[in-house]
Amino acid sequence: MRIAFWLMQDSIRNWSHWIAGFYYIKNCLQALAQLPANERPQVYAFVPEALIDKLTESTDFAQSSWLTIVPIAESMLVDRAGIERLERLVAEYDCDVLFPALTPPLVNVKSKIIGWIPDYQHRVYPGFFSESELAYRDKMFAFLTGISDTIVCSSQTVEADLQRFYPIARERGFVLRFTAEPPESALRGDIRDTLQRFEIDQPYAYLPYQFWAHKNHQQVFEAWSLLKSRGKNFLLVCSGATHDARDPQHFERLQAMLKSHDLTNVRVLGMIDRHDQWQLYRGAKMVLQPSLFEGWSTSVEEAKSLGKPVLLSDIEVHREQILSPESFFQPHDVTGLANLIEGQWSTLPAGHEPVAESLALQACRSRVLTFGRDLVQLFEQTLATNREPIAEAVLPLYLFMQQEAEARLQVIDGLMSQLQQAKSNEAELAAQPTVEHSTAGKKISNWFHSLRKTA
């Protein structure tokens, strides 16, 4: 069985905007690496050259006979000729299954396709999305359910949403709960070095999430303000990207809130090195997960792997991930969260607990093995199933892309006409020889790049 791991979609290539998606791919490969040799499929990972080091660093699969990294040059992604070269390259490897497709593959493939829709947040919290993005996600997800032989669901909660929102594809879901395991380099790391560099010199709670609206930082900050009013000056350490493309002012509002409440005991680090993030997990007193919506929380899995106590918002998927009823708080109950933190702060260890970490790692390795075998089962089941594309699901996005392409080509034709007119006017070119040409050329380049990504 030959599996194509597909990292050529924009959601993975631009991993800095959604880093959990990139970690998901690494976790899948890491799980396969833990399997006995006779259980592993042959894997070919199609990876943009710029991402190869990030994919393989601190892993057990960097040099493996079962895995071939296929570097994809950026030149293959910039025009039609490059895409045709990429298509020929993919065909040479003759893979049986492509995994995971989050967007339509850039090239035609003969293999079975496993789609991955991490969650259906846009249906549950439409207020976090623009009207155009809501419409596009509906078309994209319907398209994926229509072309994919199997749709991976990261939890039973996601599978229930698949059946609810896209009942036409209800037979295509496969629940695959991923597990995260810290690399050996992280376990050998010096926690004190990381804490010293970040000037952390007291017990702290860790909040390791992108500053996106649905991650619900505001409730935690309000709880911290309430705790401070009670004389509890606990330290909260936050890391993660500070830009939310759906709400660019979101982080600014959070910063203003911290300032107005004088929450100097909340430390915002922004994006940090992955090794440092593991050390912050290890040294934390507790990890917080206040999110309003998740498909399956990577950070919860990472905290579990190290035996860290996790306090979570009481949403369905978190109940699926953590079985301790004393760990939950209502997503909008600031007082309840403050009370939970205050009640547990005095009873939990101050930071790193080697014995608890060792026991948790043993349990984690067992879960990783199960995850690897579930992944192989996904590949085998997909390969053994014959499903036809669902035309009524595929057609809307196809027509949408066709209309977008035609509209963009009209703009390109207009820009080309402007450029030709500018070239024929020697006097105008002499007056502004660089500005007109470079501006028009840049617009054309941007439109072609946008067209390639959409189509």
N, C-alpha and C positions, 0 to 999 in steps of 0.2 A: 504494500500500500504506500503510495507516494502522495505526500501532502504538501501543498503550496501554502506557506504562511505569507499572507499578503499585507505588506506594510506600505503600499503605494497609494492609499487613499489620503485625502487631505487631513482628515481628523487624526490620523496617526502621524503623517509627515509633519504637521504643525503641532507636535506633541506638547510644546510649551504651553499651549492654550488649554490642553486637556491632558494633563500628565498621567492621570489614572488610566487612560486608554493605552498609553505606551507601557505602563507597568503591567497591565493586563496581559499584553503579548509576552513580556518577559516571564511573567508567572506561569503562563501556559508552557513555554519552552522549558522553564526550570522544572515543572512537574514531570514533563516527558523525560528529562535528564535523570530523574530519580527512579525510573522504571527499570526492571531487568532488561538486558539487551534484547532478549527474544520477544519482548512485548512492545518495543518501540517501532513506530512506522519510520519510513525514510522521509525526512523533512527537508524542503527547499524554501529558505526564507528570502523573499524578494524585498530587498531593503535599499532605500536611497543611501548613497555612499556617505552622506553627512551623518547618518544615524547609526552606522554600523558599530562604532566604538561605544555609543550609549547603550545599544542593545546588548552587547556582549560583556561589558565591564562588570566585574564582581559576580560572575555566573559560573555554573558548572558545565555549561554547554558551549563555551567559546571554541574549544577544539574537540569536536566530537565526530565520530565516523558516521553517525546517523543524521547529522545536520550539515547541510551545505548552505553557506551564506552566498546569495547571488547579488553582487553589488549592482545597483542601478544608477548610472550616471545621470546627472541633472539634464544633460543634453537629450536624453530620451523622453523628457517630460515637457519640452518647450514647444514642440510643433508636431504636425501630423507625421512627418517623416520619422521623427524620433519615436512616436507612439507605435508606428509600424515596425520599427526595429525591436521595440520592447515586446510587441506581440509575437514576433518570430522567436525571440529569446525564450519567452514563457513556453511556447509550443515545444521547444527543444527538450524541455524537462518532462513533458508528457505526464503531468500530475493527475491523480485521480480525484482529488478534492481540493478546493480552494477555501481557505479559512483565515481570518474572518472578513466578510464583506460588510462594511458599514455604509458604503456608497456603491453605485454601479462600478464594476471593475473598469479600469481605463482601457482594457483590451478585451477582445473576444476570447473566451476560454471554452474548451470542450469539457472541462472537468465538472463534477458536481460542485455546487456552491453552498457554503454555510454562511448565512447572514447573521449578523449580531446587532440587535437593537438593545442597548444597555438599559433603557427605561423609557417610559411614556410620560415623562414629566409635563410635556406640552399639553397633554390632554387633562391632566389633573390640576396643573397650575398655569393655565393659559395666560394669566396676567404677567408672567415673567418673559413673554415672547411678543414680538411684533406680529401684526396680522400677516405680513408676508412670510415671516418665518414659520408661523403656525401652518399656513397653507403648504409651504414647501415641505415641512416635516411630515405632514399627512401624506403628501404625494410620495415622498422618499420612502417612508416606512411601508406604505402600501406596495410600492415597487419592489422593495426588498422581500417582503412576504410573498410577492408574486413570482420572482425569479429564483428565489432560494429553495433548495431541496430541503433544508432544515433551517430553522431560526433558533439561535442560541438565546436562552433566557437565563439571566444570572441568578434568578431566584424563582420560587413558586409565585411570589407576588407579581413579578414581571410576566410570567406565563399566564397568570389570570388576566392581566391587562391585555396581553396579546389576544386572548380568546374573547375578551370583552370589546376591544376596539377594532380588531381585525378578524372577525369570526370566520371569514372565508379561508383563513390560513391556520385555523385552530389545530389541525392535525400535524402541523409542521414544527411545533415547539419542542425544544429539548432543554430541560433544566440542567445547567452546568454551573454549580457554585464554585467560584474560584477561591483559591487559598494563597496567601502570601507567606513566604519564608524569608527571613533575613539572610543575607549572604554571610559567609564565614568572616569576610573582612570587617563587616559591621560588628560581629560578635567579638572580634579581637580589638576593636577600637577602644580608645581611651575616652570614656565619657567625660572625665574631668577636663580634658583638653577642650572639648567642644563647649562645655559650660563656661569655662574661663574666657574663651574667645567671645562668647555672647554676654559675658558679665552676669551670669546667672549664679547667684551665691546663696540661694535659699530654696526650700521645697516649692514645686510649681505644678500647676495643671497645664496640660498641653492640648492645644487646639490646632491640628495640622490640616487646614482646609483652604482651598482657594477662596478669596473674598468675593463670592458670588451670592446673589440675593437669597437663593433658596438654601444656602448653607446656614443661615439663621444666626450669624454672629451677634446680631443686635440683642437677642435674648440673653446670650451669655454675658455681654457687656452690661446689660441692665441688671443681671443677677450680681455681677461683680460690684456694681454701684451700690446695690442693696447690702451686700456683705460688708462693704466698706463703711456704710452708715451704721452697721452693727459693731464696728471696731475690728473687723476681720480683714486684714490687709494682705490677703493671699496673693501670690504671684501667678499671673496667667501669661503663658508664652504662646504666641500665634505665629504660624508660618504658612506661606502659600502666596500664589500670584495675587496681586492687588488690583487687577483690572478685570471688570466684568463687562464684556462686549455688549451684553443685553441691557446693561444699566451703568454707563460709564461714570456716573456720579456716586455710585453706591459706596465705594471705598472712602470718598471724600466725606460723605455723611457719617460714616462710622468713625472716621478720624475726628470730625467735629464733635461727635458724641463723647468720645474719650476725653477730649479737651474740656468740654463743658462740664463733665462730671469729675474732672481732675483725677482720672484713673491712671495715675503714673505707675501703678502696679500691673498694668497690662502692657506687655512687650510685643510689638509687632515686628517680626524679622523679615517679612517678605519671602521671596523665593530663596531657598538655601540649598547647599550641596546635599545630595542624597545620603552620603555617609553621615553628615551632621544630623540629618533628620532621624536616622536610626538611633543615634546617640541621645537625641532629645526624647525619643520614645522610651529608651532604656532608663533614662534618669528621671522620668516624670513620676509624680505621685499618683496622678490619674490622667486619663485621656478623655476628652469630651467630644461627643458627636451630637450636635443639636439640630442636624439637617431636617428640613421639612419634607424632603423627598430624596430617595436613593433607589438605585436598582440593586446594588449590593456594595456595601461600603468597603473600599480598599483599606482605609485607615483602621477600620474596626478589625479587619483581618490581620493587619500588621501589629496592632496592639495586642490582639489575642495571641499571636505567635510568640510574644515576649512575656506573656503572663501579666500584662498591665490591666488594672481595673479600668473599665470603660463605663461612663455614664452617657446614656443615649436618649434621644427623643423617642417618644412612644409612638412609632409608626410601624406598620405591619412588617416591613422588610427587616427592621431591627429586631423584632420579636423572632424572626426566622434565624437571625445571626447570633443572638445572645439569649440565653435561656434564664438569666437571673432576673426575677421580677423586681428586686431592690435596685436595679441599675437604671430604671426608666423614669423619665419626667415628661410631662405634657409639653408639646412643642411651643406653646405660647404662655406657659405658666412660669413667670419670672420668680415669684415667691417660692414655688415648689422646687425649682432648680436651685435657688439659693439655699433652701433648707436641706436639700439632698447633699449639696457640696459641703455645707457646714457640718452636717451630721457625719459624713464619711472622712472629712479631713483629719480629724484627730485619731481615727482608728486605723488609717492606712499607713504603711511604711513611708518614710520620708522620700525615698527615691529608688535607686537600683537595688533589686533583690536577686542575687545570683541563684539561689536555690529555686525560687519561684520561676525565674527565667529558664533554668535548665529543664524543669518539669514541663513547662509550657512548650519548649522547643521539641521535646520528645513527642508530645501530643500533636504538634504542628506537623512534624515529619510524617506522621501517620495520615493526617488529613491531606498532605501534599501527594502522597502515594495514591490515595483514593481519587483525588482530583485528576492525576495523570491517567488513571485507568478509566475514569469517566470520559476523559477527553478522547481516548482511543475508542471507547464505545461509541461516542458521537461520530467519529470518522467512519467506523465500520457500519453503523446503522445508516448513515447518509449514503454510503457507497452501495448498500444493499437495497435502497429504496428508489423506486422509479416514480417521479412526480413530474407532471407537465406544468409549465408556467401558467399562472392564473392571469389570463388576458385582461380581464376587467380591472385587475389591480395594477398591471404594468402600464396600461394605455395612458392614464392621466399624466404620469410623469414623463412618458415618452413624448406626448403632445406638448407638454409644458416646455420640455427641453428644446423641441423643434421650434416652438414659437420664440423662445429666448434666443436660439441660434439665429433665426431669421431676423429678429429685431437687431441683434448685435451686428450681423453682417450688413444691414442697412446703414447702421452708424459707421461701420468701417468703410463702406462705399462712399459715404458722405465725406469722411475724413480724407480718403484718398483723392476725391475730387478737389477738396480744398487744397491738398498738397500739390496736385498737378497745376491748379490755377496759380498757386503761389510761385511754382517753378517757372511758369510761363511769363510771369510779370517780373522782368529783370530789375526794374526800379524798386519794387517792393522787397525783393530779395536782397538788394544792395543795402536798403535801409535797415532791414532786420533779418540778416541771413541766417542767424543761429536760432533765434527764438521761435520763429514760425516752424522751421523744420524739426527742431528737437521736440517742441510741444506736440505737434501733430504726430510725429513718430512715436513719442512716448504713449500718447493716447491709443494709437493703433496697437502697440505692443501690449498695453494693459487689457484692451478688449480681446485680443487673441488669447492672452493668458487666462482671462476670465471665461472665455468661451470653451477653452480646453477643459477647465476644471468642471464646468457645468455639464458639458456633453460627454 
